[in-house]
Amino acid sequence: MANQTKYFEWNKGPAIIKPSKPGHVKGLFLSPKTNNWDSANVIQVGDFFDNGDMISKADFEEKFGVIGQDLPNII
């Protein structure tokens, strides 16, 4: 999991888990209030799996758009 991005539909919006520093990952979700990516805490990342749906990159892009084009860039 640490070497590839995982895509989710979570709380009716887009969320991802992406590689960060070696051996670590970072969870992010698009805030409906600010339309910016917010860092997810450990509980939220677990909830991506428990109450969200992991989807393919193609399904993610079809549903939400392309990161950096239709969605904000991830910083």
Protein Blocks (a to p, Z undefined) as FASTA:
>chain_A
ZZcccdddeehiacddddfdehiacdddddfklopacdddfklmmmmmmmmccddfklmm
mmnopehilpccdZZ
